[in-house]
């Protein structure tokens, strides 16, 4: 079997799917890429047994069809240094000897049997189908992924929850301290359905979707989901279990509303949080009429800092404590110029929303407070 393919084209496709490959695999074959040539199209697949990512590219010319597996690390390292030029692959299908010829030299390596490569699971007859724009899905994953948990005891919290209705799709993530609810009216399903996408495939989509135009076709059943994009296709195992009722933890009537410039607040938090206790990262927000005082102290090292910012606030004076790293994370994942911080009292969650929502979107973030000693 023989084919000729662009070196940079092959490398960019292999690099994109290589993020699936784990550094340590239970099956040695999972250290490999699966390559399959059919009628002049080269299909490339990488898998970690739970998530399988595939892509394909046209070859310049080919002779014969076939499939083989090749060490992902070796081929990536070998192709990385080759400038744009045609590569000629010659594969002896009997002993799987692979020769790669390029302008000034050649590589020789041994492939592995393709039949050993695990097959991606097929979806059941009861699968649900949803179509959404690549940019809509990217925005939903981008804004929620940072809030997912790493909790072995509650695995359902370790992914992004897709809550699909006939009117909208809501992306939800929470680790028990912070929560993101991003509702988009730009996409919807034909029926009410939901699934929990684990963190790894969600991160893979976050990296792939910026390169995609058009729509993403999502098909899922109780156990697996398939995401079909223009250039890539991903099959992954879903997190099984029931996601908590996220709407019940969002406070509905917060009387105290602060409107403040987001970038000014992030800068002040970064400066002041340097002086907070390393163990707790606690910062204190003290609200008074049209101003907010941000303070932090580390009693062990006798350091403290405070800074006052102008804001729009007309409620009664109050103080509330937050973990600075979480608050900065939340503010970094909102794109609006101004944000509204909605509070009820120092013991109840703070709700953070953009002052102006983007078109057809409803973004809400929530952060649990920390106890203040005074």
C-alpha positions as CSV (number, residue, x, y, z in Angstrom):
1,X,0.0,0.0,0.0
2,X,1.3,3.4,-0.9
3,X,0.1,7.0,-0.5
4,X,1.5,10.6,-0.8
5,X,0.3,13.2,1.7
6,X,1.2,16.8,2.7
7,X,3.6,16.8,5.7
8,X,2.1,19.8,7.5
9,X,-1.5,18.7,6.7
10,X,-0.9,15.3,8.2
11,X,1.0,16.8,11.2
12,X,-1.7,19.3,12.1
13,X,-4.4,16.7,12.0
14,X,-2.4,14.2,14.1
15,X,-1.5,16.9,16.6
16,X,-5.2,17.9,17.0
17,X,-6.3,14.3,17.8
18,X,-3.1,13.5,19.8
19,X,-4.6,15.2,22.9
20,X,-6.8,12.2,23.5
21,X,-3.8,9.9,23.9
22,X,-3.0,9.3,27.6
23,X,0.7,9.3,28.8
24,X,0.0,5.8,30.4
25,X,-2.4,3.4,28.8
26,X,-3.8,0.1,29.9
27,X,-3.7,-1.3,26.4
28,X,-0.4,-0.8,24.5
29,X,-2.3,-0.3,21.2
30,X,-3.8,3.0,22.6
31,X,-0.3,4.5,22.4
32,X,-0.9,4.4,18.6
33,X,-2.8,6.3,16.0
34,X,-5.1,4.2,13.7
35,X,-4.6,5.1,10.1
36,X,-7.0,3.9,7.4
37,X,-6.8,4.6,3.7
38,X,-10.0,4.2,1.7
39,X,-10.5,5.6,-1.9
40,X,-7.9,8.4,-1.5
41,X,-9.1,9.5,2.0
42,X,-6.8,8.9,5.0
43,X,-8.8,8.5,8.2
44,X,-6.9,9.1,11.5
45,X,-8.1,8.0,14.9
46,X,-6.8,8.4,18.5
47,X,-8.5,6.9,21.5
48,X,-8.1,6.4,25.3
49,X,-10.8,3.7,25.4
50,X,-13.4,6.2,26.8
51,X,-13.0,9.0,24.2
52,X,-12.3,8.4,20.5
53,X,-11.4,11.3,18.2
54,X,-11.3,10.9,14.4
55,X,-10.5,13.1,11.5
56,X,-9.6,12.6,7.8
57,X,-7.7,14.3,5.0
58,X,-7.4,13.7,1.3
59,X,-4.1,12.3,0.1
60,X,-2.4,13.5,-3.1
61,X,-2.2,10.1,-4.6
62,X,-2.7,6.5,-3.4
63,X,-2.3,2.9,-4.4
64,X,-4.4,0.3,-2.5
65,X,-6.5,0.5,0.6
66,X,-5.7,-0.7,4.1
67,X,-5.4,0.1,7.8
68,X,-2.6,0.0,10.3
69,X,-1.6,1.5,13.7
70,X,1.5,3.5,14.3
71,X,3.2,4.8,17.5
72,X,1.7,8.3,18.1
73,X,4.8,9.6,19.9
74,X,7.3,8.5,17.2
75,X,5.3,9.8,14.2
76,X,4.5,13.1,15.9
77,X,8.1,13.8,16.8
78,X,9.3,12.7,13.4
79,X,6.9,14.9,11.5
80,X,7.3,17.9,13.7
81,X,10.6,19.0,12.1
82,X,9.7,18.4,8.5
83,X,8.8,21.6,6.5
84,X,5.9,21.6,4.1
85,X,6.5,18.9,1.4
86,X,4.9,15.7,0.1
87,X,5.6,12.6,2.2
88,X,5.5,9.2,0.6
89,X,4.2,6.3,2.8
90,X,5.0,2.8,1.7
91,X,3.4,0.1,3.9
92,X,4.1,-3.6,3.6
93,X,0.7,-5.0,4.8
94,X,2.2,-8.5,5.5
95,X,4.8,-7.5,8.1
96,X,3.6,-3.9,8.7
97,X,6.9,-2.4,7.8
98,X,6.4,1.4,7.2
99,X,8.8,3.5,5.2
100,X,8.2,7.3,5.0
101,X,10.2,9.0,2.3
102,X,10.7,12.8,2.2
103,X,12.9,15.2,0.3
104,X,16.2,14.5,1.9
105,X,15.8,11.2,3.6
106,X,13.5,8.5,4.9
107,X,12.2,7.0,8.1
108,X,11.6,3.3,8.7
109,X,9.3,2.0,11.5
110,X,7.1,-1.0,12.3
111,X,3.3,-0.6,12.5
112,X,0.9,-2.6,14.5
113,X,-2.2,-4.6,13.6
114,X,-5.2,-2.4,13.2
115,X,-7.6,-5.1,14.3
116,X,-6.3,-4.8,17.9
117,X,-7.5,-1.2,18.0
118,X,-10.7,-0.8,20.1
119,X,-13.9,0.2,18.2
120,X,-15.9,3.2,19.2
121,X,-19.2,2.1,20.7
122,X,-22.4,2.5,18.6
123,X,-25.3,4.4,20.0
124,X,-28.6,2.7,20.9
125,X,-31.8,3.0,19.0
126,X,-33.2,5.5,21.6
127,X,-30.4,8.1,20.8
128,X,-31.3,11.8,20.9
129,X,-30.2,14.1,18.1
130,X,-29.4,17.8,18.6
131,X,-27.8,20.3,16.2
132,X,-26.0,23.5,17.4
133,X,-23.7,26.1,15.9
134,X,-20.0,25.5,16.7
135,X,-19.6,29.0,18.1
136,X,-22.6,28.5,20.4
137,X,-21.2,25.3,21.8
138,X,-17.8,26.8,22.2
139,X,-19.2,29.7,24.2
140,X,-21.1,27.4,26.4
141,X,-18.2,25.1,27.1
142,X,-15.7,28.0,27.5
143,X,-17.8,29.7,30.1
144,X,-18.6,26.7,32.2
145,X,-15.6,24.3,32.1
146,X,-13.6,26.1,34.7
147,X,-16.3,25.5,37.3
148,X,-16.3,21.7,37.0
149,X,-15.2,19.7,40.1
150,X,-12.6,17.0,40.7
151,X,-14.6,15.0,43.1
152,X,-14.2,11.2,43.2
153,X,-17.2,10.9,45.6
154,X,-19.6,12.8,43.4
155,X,-18.5,12.0,39.8
156,X,-21.6,13.8,38.3
157,X,-20.0,17.1,39.3
158,X,-16.9,16.4,37.2
159,X,-18.4,17.5,33.9
160,X,-20.5,20.0,32.0
161,X,-24.2,19.3,32.2
162,X,-26.1,19.9,29.0
163,X,-29.8,20.6,29.8
164,X,-31.7,20.5,26.5
165,X,-35.3,21.7,26.1
166,X,-37.4,22.5,23.1
167,X,-36.6,26.2,23.6
168,X,-33.0,26.4,24.6
169,X,-29.8,24.6,25.8
170,X,-28.3,25.3,29.2
171,X,-24.7,24.6,30.0
172,X,-24.2,24.0,33.7
173,X,-21.1,23.3,35.8
174,X,-20.5,23.5,39.6
175,X,-18.0,22.3,42.1
176,X,-20.1,23.1,45.2
177,X,-18.4,26.5,45.7
178,X,-19.1,28.1,42.4
179,X,-21.7,27.5,39.7
180,X,-22.2,28.6,36.1
181,X,-25.5,28.5,34.3
182,X,-25.2,29.6,30.6
183,X,-28.5,29.4,28.8
184,X,-28.5,29.9,25.0
185,X,-31.6,30.5,22.9
186,X,-29.6,30.0,19.7
187,X,-30.0,26.2,19.9
188,X,-32.6,23.8,21.2
189,X,-33.7,20.2,21.0
190,X,-36.8,18.5,19.7
191,X,-37.5,17.0,23.1
192,X,-36.4,17.4,26.7
193,X,-33.1,15.6,27.3
194,X,-29.9,16.0,29.2
195,X,-26.4,14.5,29.5
196,X,-23.2,15.1,31.5
197,X,-20.0,15.6,29.4
198,X,-16.8,14.6,31.2
199,X,-14.0,17.2,31.6
200,X,-11.6,15.6,29.2
201,X,-13.8,15.5,26.1
202,X,-15.2,19.0,27.0
203,X,-11.5,20.2,27.0
204,X,-10.9,18.5,23.6
205,X,-14.0,20.2,22.1
206,X,-12.8,23.6,23.6
207,X,-9.6,23.1,21.6
208,X,-11.2,21.8,18.4
209,X,-14.2,24.1,18.0
210,X,-12.3,27.4,17.3
211,X,-11.1,25.8,14.0
212,X,-14.7,24.8,13.1
213,X,-17.4,26.6,11.1
214,X,-20.9,25.5,10.7
215,X,-22.9,23.2,12.9
216,X,-22.1,20.4,15.4
217,X,-24.3,17.4,15.3
218,X,-24.7,15.9,18.8
219,X,-26.1,12.3,19.1
220,X,-26.3,10.7,22.6
221,X,-27.9,7.8,24.5
222,X,-27.7,6.9,28.2
223,X,-24.0,6.0,28.0
224,X,-22.2,7.6,25.0
225,X,-22.3,10.7,22.9
226,X,-21.1,11.5,19.4
227,X,-20.1,15.0,18.3
228,X,-19.8,15.3,14.5
229,X,-18.1,18.5,13.3
230,X,-17.0,19.5,9.8
231,X,-13.4,18.2,10.2
232,X,-13.6,16.0,13.3
233,X,-15.8,13.4,15.0
234,X,-15.6,12.5,18.7
235,X,-17.3,9.6,20.5
236,X,-17.1,9.7,24.3
237,X,-18.4,7.9,27.4
238,X,-20.8,10.1,29.4
239,X,-20.9,10.5,33.1
240,X,-23.8,8.4,34.4
241,X,-26.0,9.6,37.2
242,X,-28.4,12.4,38.0
243,X,-27.2,16.0,38.0
244,X,-28.4,18.0,41.1
245,X,-31.2,20.5,40.6
246,X,-29.1,23.5,39.9
247,X,-31.9,26.0,39.8
248,X,-32.8,25.3,43.5
249,X,-29.5,26.7,44.7
250,X,-29.7,30.0,42.9
251,X,-31.1,32.7,45.2
252,X,-34.0,34.5,43.4
253,X,-34.4,37.8,45.2
254,X,-31.1,39.5,46.1
255,X,-31.9,43.0,47.3
256,X,-28.4,44.4,47.3
257,X,-27.1,45.0,43.7
258,X,-23.6,46.4,42.9
259,X,-22.8,47.5,39.4
260,X,-19.0,47.8,38.8
261,X,-16.5,47.8,36.0
262,X,-15.2,44.2,35.6
263,X,-11.6,44.9,34.6
264,X,-11.1,47.4,37.4
265,X,-12.5,44.9,39.9
266,X,-10.2,42.1,38.6
267,X,-7.1,44.3,38.8
268,X,-8.0,45.4,42.4
269,X,-8.6,41.8,43.4
270,X,-5.3,40.7,42.0
271,X,-3.4,43.4,43.8
272,X,-5.2,42.9,47.2
273,X,-5.3,39.1,47.1
274,X,-1.4,39.0,47.2
275,X,-1.8,39.9,50.9
276,X,-4.5,37.4,51.7
277,X,-3.9,34.2,53.8
278,X,-2.3,31.6,51.5
279,X,-4.4,28.9,53.2
280,X,-7.8,30.5,52.6
281,X,-7.3,33.3,49.9
282,X,-10.0,35.2,51.8
283,X,-10.8,38.7,50.6
284,X,-13.4,40.9,52.2
285,X,-15.8,43.2,50.2
286,X,-17.2,46.0,52.2
287,X,-20.1,47.8,50.5
288,X,-21.2,51.3,51.2
289,X,-23.0,54.0,49.1
290,X,-21.4,54.0,45.6
291,X,-18.2,52.5,46.8
292,X,-16.7,49.1,47.5
293,X,-13.7,48.5,49.7
294,X,-11.7,45.4,49.0
295,X,-9.4,44.2,51.8
296,X,-7.3,41.2,52.7
297,X,-4.9,40.3,55.6
298,X,-2.6,37.5,56.6
299,X,-2.4,37.5,60.3
300,X,0.5,35.0,60.4
301,X,2.8,37.3,58.4
302,X,1.3,40.6,59.6
303,X,0.5,41.7,56.0
304,X,-2.7,43.4,54.8
305,X,-4.0,45.5,51.9
306,X,-7.1,47.5,51.1
307,X,-8.3,49.3,48.1
308,X,-11.5,51.3,47.4
309,X,-13.3,51.4,44.1
310,X,-16.3,53.5,42.9
311,X,-19.4,51.5,42.0
312,X,-23.2,51.9,41.7
313,X,-24.7,50.8,45.0
314,X,-27.5,52.3,47.0
315,X,-28.3,49.6,49.6
316,X,-27.3,49.3,53.2
317,X,-23.7,48.9,54.3
318,X,-22.6,45.2,54.4
319,X,-19.5,43.1,54.3
320,X,-19.1,39.7,52.6
321,X,-16.1,37.3,52.2
322,X,-15.1,35.4,49.1
323,X,-12.2,33.2,48.0
324,X,-10.3,35.5,45.8
325,X,-9.1,32.9,43.3
326,X,-12.7,31.7,42.6
327,X,-14.0,35.3,42.3
328,X,-11.2,36.2,39.8
329,X,-11.9,33.0,37.8
330,X,-15.6,33.9,37.5
331,X,-14.9,37.5,36.4
332,X,-12.4,36.3,33.8
333,X,-15.1,34.1,32.3
334,X,-17.5,36.9,31.7
335,X,-16.9,39.1,28.7
336,X,-19.1,42.1,29.5
337,X,-17.5,45.4,30.5
338,X,-19.7,45.8,33.6
339,X,-21.0,43.2,36.0
340,X,-23.8,43.1,38.5
341,X,-23.0,41.5,41.9
342,X,-26.3,40.5,43.6
343,X,-26.2,39.8,47.3
344,X,-28.7,39.0,50.1
345,X,-26.6,38.7,53.2
346,X,-23.0,37.6,54.2
347,X,-24.1,33.9,54.5
348,X,-25.9,33.5,51.2
349,X,-24.4,33.0,47.8
350,X,-23.5,35.9,45.6
351,X,-24.9,36.0,42.1
352,X,-22.7,37.6,39.4
353,X,-24.3,38.4,36.0
354,X,-23.1,40.6,33.1
355,X,-24.7,44.1,33.1
356,X,-25.6,43.5,29.5
357,X,-26.3,40.0,28.4
358,X,-25.1,38.9,25.0
359,X,-27.8,38.4,22.3
360,X,-29.9,35.2,22.9
361,X,-27.9,34.4,26.0
362,X,-28.6,34.3,29.7
363,X,-25.4,33.9,31.7
364,X,-25.4,33.6,35.5
365,X,-22.5,32.7,37.9
366,X,-22.8,32.0,41.6
367,X,-20.2,32.0,44.3
368,X,-20.6,30.8,47.9
369,X,-19.3,33.2,50.5
370,X,-16.6,32.5,53.2
371,X,-17.2,33.3,56.8
372,X,-15.8,36.5,58.1
373,X,-14.5,36.6,61.7
374,X,-15.6,40.1,62.5
